[in-house]
């Protein structure tokens, strides 16, 4: 995983989306710009989101893109419903006439038996995906905390180095100034000696 605000969390792409179409996954905690659960991390595509969150789905029965038609419990319930339908129909014409269930179409009858199992499937799938998102979010949150701490330490270290460099530069400048002052002092001294010497040898006005 790429713990960076510059790259896709899953594939590392630097191309951030602006208009992800999440309509097929209305429960996904995914914004149009790929932001996941408000974190600095983002996904470049629905596939990258599904691939990553999917790793945290505990029960593979409820993976992304699994439908009720893949579900063994649903298939078994449909079989049971057909068996029941057969039983009802084998009751003969008289019972058929008075059988409320058989005023429904075959598919309506099956639906009345398995509809709630289908609804249940999507409810559980939605919960499983949400729990997977929460778990991923917790991992990412810890990673970001760690990264921020590291960044802070790195910033602190850089600051210390910078202060050190400034101090060294100031010290260098101070020494150069001292050297310059010393040079100037010597020059002044030499000039004074020279002037005194000249003064001594200058012809004095001569009073008669
Ligand atoms: Zn990606």
Boltz pocket constraint, residues with backbone or C-beta under 6 A from the ligand:
constraints:
  - pocket:
      binder: B
      contacts: [[A, 8], [A, 9], [A, 10], [A, 11], [A, 12], [A, 13], [A, 43], [A, 44], [A, 45], [A, 48]]
      max_distance: 6.0
